[in-house]
Amino acid sequence: MTSEKKSFLISQLQEAIDEAVAESGRIAEIANEMKRAGYEVCLMVESTVAISPTEDYQRDAVPEPRLASDVSASNCEVNLSVEDLAFLHELNIAA
């Protein structure tokens, strides 16, 4: 998961917690009862979110680079097909 997506999901979770507290009928009842008893109510709720990957989860990992079987180890040359060359050309990479 990218850090941007993680940040987005954490902010969404914080927003959902705020909404749940704000929409709670039970919390509103108690706050109103305290107001009727002559108290001013200021509710501050702090939540801390900690996340860590589970051990059994397979992350979306980028595969390790592998050399093709047609690479000559002695002279470090790579045999490229016409399609390979065309693809590299599209990316403005000289082969």
C-alpha positions as a printed NumPy array, in Angstrom:
array([[  0.   ,   0.   ,   0.   ],
       [  1.374,   3.388,  -0.908],
       [  1.91 ,   6.001,   1.78 ],
       [ -0.639,   8.246,   0.04 ],
       [ -3.29 ,   5.537,   0.185],
       [ -2.416,   4.757,   3.804],
       [ -2.734,   8.449,   4.733],
       [ -6.032,   8.689,   2.876],
       [ -7.472,   5.645,   4.66 ],
       [ -6.331,   6.908,   8.067],
       [ -7.977,  10.287,   7.428],
       [-11.148,   8.497,   6.327],
       [-11.092,   6.453,   9.547],
       [-10.669,   9.598,  11.655],
       [-13.574,  11.229,   9.825],
       [-15.768,   8.163,  10.404],
       [-14.933,   8.187,  14.135],
       [-15.835,  11.89 ,  14.356],
       [-19.137,  11.248,  12.57 ],
       [-19.958,   8.269,  14.807],
       [-19.404,  10.334,  17.958],
       [-21.336,  13.313,  16.583],
       [-24.291,  11.138,  15.559],
       [-24.44 ,   9.09 ,  18.755],
       [-27.824,   9.439,  20.391],
       [-26.503,   8.141,  23.703],
       [-23.711,  10.738,  23.813],
       [-26.226,  13.489,  22.943],
       [-28.572,  12.32 ,  25.74 ],
       [-25.857,  12.447,  28.365],
       [-24.55 ,  15.821,  27.144],
       [-28.083,  17.279,  27.259],
       [-28.622,  15.896,  30.752],
       [-25.376,  17.545,  31.895],
       [-26.502,  20.852,  30.338],
       [-29.843,  20.629,  32.165],
       [-27.868,  20.083,  35.367],
       [-26.118,  23.407,  34.781],
       [-22.878,  22.275,  33.222],
       [-21.373,  23.426,  29.995],
       [-20.254,  20.442,  27.956],
       [-17.194,  20.39 ,  25.746],
       [-16.453,  16.916,  24.44 ],
       [-12.957,  16.241,  23.154],
       [-12.283,  12.73 ,  22.013],
       [ -8.786,  11.658,  21.128],
       [ -8.168,   8.573,  19.089],
       [ -4.889,   7.055,  18.083],
       [ -4.604,   4.801,  15.077],
       [ -1.687,   2.428,  14.739],
       [ -1.395,   0.151,  11.739],
       [  1.085,  -2.528,  10.852],
       [  1.039,  -5.22 ,   8.19 ],
       [ -0.052,  -8.671,   9.226],
       [  2.508, -11.426,   8.97 ],
       [  0.423, -13.634,   6.696],
       [ -0.45 , -10.867,   4.202],
       [  1.361, -11.017,   0.872],
       [  2.179,  -7.451,  -0.09 ],
       [  1.804,  -6.284,  -3.659],
       [  5.509,  -6.583,  -4.259],
       [  7.366,  -5.664,  -7.376],
       [  9.025,  -8.814,  -8.665],
       [ 12.781,  -9.006,  -8.41 ],
       [ 14.483,  -8.19 , -11.703],
       [ 15.615, -11.266, -13.565],
       [ 17.944, -11.664, -16.471],
       [ 16.573, -13.389, -19.514],
       [ 17.923, -16.824, -20.294],
       [ 19.504, -15.521, -23.492],
       [ 21.968, -13.256, -21.644],
       [ 25.541, -14.195, -22.25 ],
       [ 27.353, -14.05 , -18.899],
       [ 30.79 , -13.83 , -20.483],
       [ 30.26 , -10.642, -22.512],
       [ 27.151,  -9.185, -20.788],
       [ 25.213,  -8.841, -24.023],
       [ 21.447,  -9.089, -24.211],
       [ 19.694, -10.341, -27.316],
       [ 16.72 ,  -8.067, -28.018],
       [ 13.838,  -8.916, -30.294],
       [ 12.33 ,  -6.495, -32.788],
       [  9.438,  -5.98 , -30.354],
       [ 11.892,  -5.212, -27.539],
       [ 13.648,  -2.616, -29.677],
       [ 10.344,  -1.034, -30.721],
       [  9.245,  -0.833, -27.083],
       [ 12.519,   0.778, -26.015],
       [ 12.244,   3.214, -28.918],
       [  8.719,   4.21 , -27.748],
       [ 10.225,   5.012, -24.359],
       [ 12.978,   7.065, -26.005],
       [ 15.623,   4.622, -24.829],
       [ 18.5  ,   3.905, -27.167],
       [ 19.415,   0.251, -27.436]])
